[in-house]
Every structure is written in structure tokens, then in C-alpha cells.
Amino acid sequence: MADLQAWRENLTRLTFIYSYRRGSFILSSGRQSNYYIDGKQVTMSPEGLYQTALYIISSLQQSGIRADAVGGLTLGADAIAAGVTALSCTSPGAAPLPSFIVRKEAKKHGTRSQIEGPFTRGCRAVIVDDVLTTGASVLNAAAAVEAAGSRVAAVYVLVDRLEGGRENVTGAGYSLHAILTRAELEAMQEQLEARYPKLTASLQGENVDWPGLPWEELSARQERIAEAVRRYAMALYRKSREEAVVREELSAAPQAILKIIKAAEFHPHGAQEALRLLAGLTGKQAD
């Protein structure tokens, strides 16, 4: 269980840094939300996918859940299912698990199937997804699995948004395992805002006052990062006054800078990871 807790804590940090954003967003359900979780930023990264797959395989073993295949509704499940399949071949004590993908609707050519991959009738399937909101994606995948003559052994998601999905999934009779929840991400957001109240408020506002940003808040804790990010932001701001293309880049800069700050504060490699992210924006290594 110690390993599960360590992986859970690290996946929480990675999800907060790379996937969690504050703002105004329209969800796939059509509802509006003041935050967004892009789980694929974690489940499609090397470290994030590896630890997600490790967690699921280890949890299946420790929970005594017998499974024959792993998959879910495209697109959120694809990387996770493939990662679990690959890792199951090398994990001690784990049986190799083939993966499958559930299409949103059956294809209209070839086999005309809705489930792709080495999926067999009568198997015990683990349904996976990156983010759980209402549970619709998970339930659609489960329905396709059962319509194909198999049963659902368990459901695993990276993040439970705590918006009714758990109740819908468990109410349908399925065992749900969420690696982390929105509550852990909000707790980290509160920590970030407590450390940088003016800077986070400015970067999360609708109109960023670039020349007036309170960089001194960041300098007090992360002097090297603050100077490098300030230079990047101001250079971008100056160029944006003349070039339309750069103005588009500037509109994405607040979230990019927040990601750098979050990495500096919460990533295991801190400043090193923050500078790597900055280098990805500038195309060159930061000084």
C-alpha cells in the first residue's frame, strides 16, 4: 500500500501542475465550469502514464480483482489502457492484460464493431478513463462491454471531479477506484494562491497587466525562475504590440507561466522542471 500512496501523491502533483486550470470552460456535457482538468496532459506523458499504469496494476493485485482485459471509451481511455497492457507484461505477479478501445459508435465498415482490439466474449474487463464528471463515458463503455457478452470487473479513473459521476457509476453496480479527486487539486490551488496571492490573481484574471505584474512575490521564493519568466513575458508583451501572431501566444502565456510556477513549487525536480518548461516556450535554455 505504501507504493500506491506514493504514486497517488505524485500523480496528484503532476495533475495539478500540468492538467488543472482555473477559468471559464464549457465541458463535454455542455455545462459551464470554473476549472478544467485536461487529464491527457498526465496520462500521455512518460512519467504520468507509467505511474498511472503502475497504480492500476498494483491496485488490481492488492484488491484481488481478477481481470482479463482493460479498456474504455475513446479518447480518454486509450493511453491508459495501452500503458497498463504494456506494463502488465513486465510487472511481477501480474497477468498480461490485453487492451481494447470502445468507439463512440460502431463503425460502418469492415467488422462493424464498436469494440476494437483483442477483446473476447466472456472476459472480465477493467474500464479506465482519465477524468470522471457525470460518469457518462464510463457507463457507455460498460454498456458496450456488457452488450458484447462480457462483464465489468472494476472501473479506474485518474481524477474524480466530484460532480455526481461516482454516484452514477456505483449506482449502476460498478466498483469505482479514483486515484485522486478534485479536492486534492483544490487544496494545492489554495497553497499556490496563499504563496502568491497577487500574482496568481493577476495571471488568472481576464486582462493581464503585463508591465504591472507583481514579480516580486515570485522573486522572494524563486528568484532565478522569477527573472527568467519575467524576461520571457515582457519580451512577448513588447512583440505582441506589433505582431498579431505573437498576440495569440501572449493570450496563452498566463496559463503557461502558472504551469512554470506550479512546477517550481510542487514538482519533485522543482526549478529544473520549471526551466525545462520555460525552454519549451522560448525554444532555448533559460539562463
C-alpha positions as CSV (number, residue, x, y, z in Angstrom):
1,M,0.0,0.0,0.0
2,A,3.0,2.3,0.6
3,D,3.7,2.3,-3.1
4,L,0.1,3.1,-4.0
5,Q,0.1,6.1,-1.7
6,A,3.4,7.4,-3.1
7,W,2.2,7.0,-6.7
8,R,-1.1,8.7,-5.8
9,E,0.7,11.7,-4.2
10,N,3.0,12.1,-7.2
11,L,0.1,11.8,-9.7
12,T,-1.8,14.4,-7.7
13,R,1.2,16.8,-8.1
14,L,1.6,16.0,-11.8
15,T,-2.1,16.5,-12.4
16,F,-2.1,19.8,-10.6
17,I,0.9,21.1,-12.5
18,Y,0.0,20.0,-16.0
19,S,-3.7,19.4,-16.1
20,Y,-5.6,21.6,-13.6
21,R,-6.6,25.1,-14.8
22,R,-8.8,27.8,-13.4
23,G,-11.0,29.9,-15.6
24,S,-14.3,29.6,-17.6
25,F,-14.8,26.4,-19.6
26,I,-17.6,24.5,-21.3
27,L,-17.4,20.8,-20.6
28,S,-18.3,17.9,-23.0
29,S,-21.6,17.7,-21.1
30,G,-22.4,21.3,-22.1
31,R,-22.1,22.6,-18.6
32,Q,-20.0,25.5,-17.7
33,S,-17.2,25.2,-15.1
34,N,-14.8,27.5,-13.4
35,Y,-12.0,24.9,-13.7
36,Y,-10.8,22.4,-16.2
37,I,-8.8,19.2,-15.9
38,D,-7.0,18.0,-19.0
39,G,-6.1,14.5,-17.9
40,K,-4.3,13.6,-21.1
41,Q,-1.5,16.0,-20.2
42,V,-0.6,13.4,-17.5
43,T,-1.8,10.1,-19.0
44,M,0.0,10.8,-22.3
45,S,3.3,11.9,-20.6
46,P,6.0,9.3,-19.9
47,E,6.1,9.8,-16.2
48,G,2.4,10.2,-15.8
49,L,1.4,7.2,-17.9
50,Y,4.0,5.0,-16.3
51,Q,2.8,5.8,-12.7
52,T,-0.9,5.6,-13.7
53,A,-0.4,2.2,-15.2
54,L,1.7,1.1,-12.2
55,Y,-1.0,2.3,-9.8
56,I,-3.8,0.4,-11.6
57,I,-1.9,-2.9,-11.9
58,S,-0.8,-2.8,-8.3
59,S,-4.3,-1.8,-7.1
60,L,-5.8,-4.7,-9.0
61,Q,-3.4,-7.1,-7.4
62,Q,-3.8,-5.7,-3.9
63,S,-7.6,-5.6,-4.2
64,G,-7.7,-9.1,-5.5
65,I,-9.6,-8.0,-8.6
66,R,-9.4,-10.6,-11.4
67,A,-9.3,-9.1,-14.8
68,D,-8.8,-10.3,-18.4
69,A,-8.7,-7.1,-20.3
70,V,-8.5,-3.3,-19.8
71,G,-10.0,-0.5,-21.9
72,G,-12.7,2.2,-22.2
73,L,-14.3,4.8,-24.3
74,T,-12.0,6.6,-26.8
75,L,-10.2,9.1,-26.3
76,G,-9.7,9.3,-22.5
77,A,-9.1,5.6,-22.0
78,D,-6.8,4.9,-24.9
79,A,-3.4,5.8,-23.5
80,I,-4.2,4.4,-20.0
81,A,-5.3,1.1,-21.4
82,A,-2.3,0.8,-23.7
83,G,0.0,1.7,-20.8
84,V,-1.5,-0.9,-18.5
85,T,-1.2,-3.6,-21.2
86,A,2.5,-2.8,-21.9
87,L,3.4,-2.7,-18.2
88,S,1.4,-5.9,-17.3
89,C,4.0,-7.9,-19.3
90,T,6.8,-6.9,-17.0
91,S,5.1,-6.3,-13.6
92,P,5.9,-9.1,-11.1
93,G,2.9,-11.3,-10.4
94,A,0.7,-9.6,-13.0
95,A,-1.0,-11.5,-15.7
96,P,-0.7,-9.9,-19.2
97,L,-3.8,-7.8,-19.9
98,P,-4.8,-7.1,-23.5
99,S,-6.4,-3.7,-24.1
100,F,-9.4,-2.6,-26.1
101,I,-11.0,0.6,-27.3
102,V,-14.7,1.3,-27.3
103,R,-15.8,3.5,-30.2
104,K,-18.4,6.2,-29.5
105,E,-20.5,4.3,-32.1
106,A,-20.0,1.1,-34.1
107,K,-18.0,1.7,-37.3
108,K,-20.0,1.4,-40.5
109,H,-17.4,-0.7,-42.5
110,G,-15.3,-3.8,-42.1
111,T,-16.3,-5.7,-38.9
112,R,-18.8,-3.0,-38.0
113,S,-17.8,-3.5,-34.4
114,Q,-17.8,-0.9,-31.6
115,I,-15.0,-2.5,-29.6
116,E,-11.6,-2.6,-31.1
117,G,-8.7,-4.8,-30.1
118,P,-8.2,-8.4,-28.8
119,F,-11.5,-8.3,-26.8
120,T,-13.1,-11.7,-26.2
121,R,-16.7,-12.6,-25.2
122,G,-17.0,-13.6,-21.5
123,C,-13.9,-11.7,-20.3
124,R,-13.7,-9.7,-17.1
125,A,-13.0,-6.1,-18.2
126,V,-11.5,-3.2,-16.3
127,I,-12.9,0.1,-17.6
128,V,-10.5,3.1,-17.4
129,D,-10.8,6.8,-18.1
130,D,-8.8,10.0,-17.4
131,V,-11.5,12.2,-15.8
132,L,-14.8,11.4,-14.3
133,T,-17.5,14.0,-14.3
134,T,-21.0,12.6,-14.8
135,G,-19.8,9.1,-15.5
136,A,-21.3,9.0,-19.0
137,S,-18.1,7.9,-20.7
138,V,-17.5,5.1,-18.2
139,L,-21.2,3.9,-18.4
140,N,-21.2,4.0,-22.2
141,A,-18.0,1.8,-22.2
142,A,-19.5,-0.5,-19.6
143,A,-22.7,-0.9,-21.7
144,A,-20.7,-1.8,-24.8
145,V,-18.7,-4.4,-22.9
146,E,-21.8,-6.0,-21.5
147,A,-23.6,-5.9,-24.8
148,A,-20.6,-7.8,-26.2
149,G,-21.2,-10.6,-23.7
150,S,-18.6,-9.7,-21.0
151,R,-18.7,-8.1,-17.6
152,V,-17.1,-5.2,-15.8
153,A,-14.7,-6.2,-13.1
154,A,-13.9,-2.7,-11.9
155,V,-13.6,1.0,-13.1
156,Y,-10.5,3.1,-12.6
157,V,-10.2,6.8,-13.3
158,L,-7.3,9.2,-12.8
159,V,-9.4,12.1,-11.4
160,D,-12.9,12.2,-9.9
161,R,-14.3,15.7,-10.3
162,L,-16.8,15.0,-7.5
163,E,-19.8,16.1,-9.7
164,G,-22.0,13.1,-9.5
165,G,-20.0,10.6,-11.5
166,R,-19.2,8.4,-8.6
167,E,-22.8,8.1,-7.6
168,N,-23.9,7.3,-11.1
169,V,-21.2,4.7,-11.6
170,T,-21.6,3.0,-8.2
171,G,-25.4,3.3,-8.5
172,A,-25.2,1.2,-11.7
173,G,-23.5,-1.5,-9.7
174,Y,-19.8,-1.0,-10.6
175,S,-16.8,-0.8,-8.3
176,L,-15.1,2.6,-8.8
177,H,-11.5,3.4,-8.0
178,A,-10.4,7.0,-8.4
179,I,-6.6,7.7,-8.0
180,L,-7.3,11.3,-6.9
181,T,-10.1,13.8,-6.6
182,R,-10.8,17.4,-7.3
183,A,-10.5,18.1,-3.6
184,E,-6.7,17.3,-3.6
185,L,-6.2,19.6,-6.6
186,E,-8.2,22.5,-5.0
187,A,-6.1,22.1,-1.8
188,M,-2.9,22.6,-3.9
189,Q,-4.5,25.6,-5.6
190,E,-5.1,27.1,-2.2
191,Q,-1.5,26.6,-1.3
192,L,-0.4,28.3,-4.5
193,E,-2.7,31.2,-4.0
194,A,-1.6,31.6,-0.4
195,R,2.1,31.8,-1.5
196,Y,1.5,34.1,-4.5
197,P,-1.9,35.9,-3.9
198,K,-1.4,38.9,-6.1
199,L,0.5,37.1,-8.9
200,T,-2.0,34.2,-9.2
201,A,-4.9,36.6,-9.1
202,S,-3.3,38.7,-11.9
203,L,-2.5,35.7,-14.1
204,Q,-5.9,34.2,-13.7
205,G,-7.7,37.5,-14.4
206,E,-9.4,38.3,-17.7
207,N,-7.0,41.1,-18.7
208,V,-3.4,40.7,-17.6
209,D,-1.5,43.9,-16.8
210,W,1.9,42.6,-18.0
211,P,4.0,45.7,-17.1
212,G,2.4,45.8,-13.6
213,L,2.6,42.1,-12.7
214,P,3.9,41.6,-9.1
215,W,7.0,39.6,-9.9
216,E,8.5,40.4,-6.5
217,E,6.2,37.8,-5.0
218,L,7.8,35.1,-7.1
219,S,11.3,36.5,-6.6
220,A,11.0,36.1,-2.8
221,R,10.8,32.3,-3.2
222,Q,12.0,31.5,-6.7
223,E,14.5,34.3,-7.7
224,R,16.1,32.5,-10.7
225,I,12.7,31.4,-12.1
226,A,11.2,34.9,-11.5
227,E,13.8,36.7,-13.5
228,A,13.7,34.2,-16.4
229,V,9.9,34.2,-16.6
230,R,9.7,38.0,-16.3
231,R,12.2,38.4,-19.2
232,Y,10.1,36.0,-21.3
233,A,6.8,37.6,-20.5
234,M,8.0,41.2,-21.1
235,A,9.7,40.3,-24.4
236,L,6.5,38.6,-25.5
237,Y,4.4,41.6,-24.4
238,R,6.6,44.1,-26.4
239,K,6.5,42.0,-29.6
240,S,2.7,41.5,-29.2
241,R,2.1,45.2,-29.7
242,E,3.3,44.9,-33.3
243,E,2.7,41.2,-34.3
244,A,-0.8,39.6,-34.4
245,V,0.7,36.1,-34.2
246,V,2.6,37.0,-31.0
247,R,-0.7,38.4,-29.5
248,E,-2.1,34.9,-29.8
249,E,0.9,33.5,-28.0
250,L,0.5,36.2,-25.3
251,S,-3.1,35.1,-24.6
252,A,-1.8,31.6,-23.8
253,A,1.1,32.9,-21.7
254,P,-0.7,33.3,-18.3
255,Q,-1.5,29.6,-18.1
256,A,1.9,28.7,-19.3
257,I,3.5,30.9,-16.7
258,L,1.3,29.4,-14.0
259,K,2.4,26.0,-15.0
260,I,6.0,27.0,-14.6
261,I,5.3,28.4,-11.2
262,K,3.5,25.3,-10.1
263,A,6.3,23.1,-11.4
264,A,8.8,25.2,-9.4
265,E,6.8,24.8,-6.2
266,F,5.4,21.2,-6.5
267,H,7.4,19.1,-8.9
268,P,10.0,16.7,-7.4
269,H,12.7,18.4,-9.5
270,G,11.4,21.9,-8.9
271,A,13.4,24.6,-10.6
272,Q,14.9,22.2,-13.1
273,E,11.4,21.2,-14.4
274,A,10.3,24.9,-14.4
275,L,13.2,25.9,-16.5
276,R,12.6,22.9,-18.9
277,L,9.0,24.2,-19.4
278,L,10.3,27.7,-20.0
279,A,12.8,26.4,-22.5
280,G,9.9,24.8,-24.4
281,L,8.2,28.2,-24.7
282,T,11.3,30.2,-25.7
283,G,13.0,27.5,-27.8
284,K,16.2,27.9,-25.9
285,Q,17.6,27.0,-22.5
286,A,16.9,29.7,-19.8
287,D,20.0,31.3,-18.3
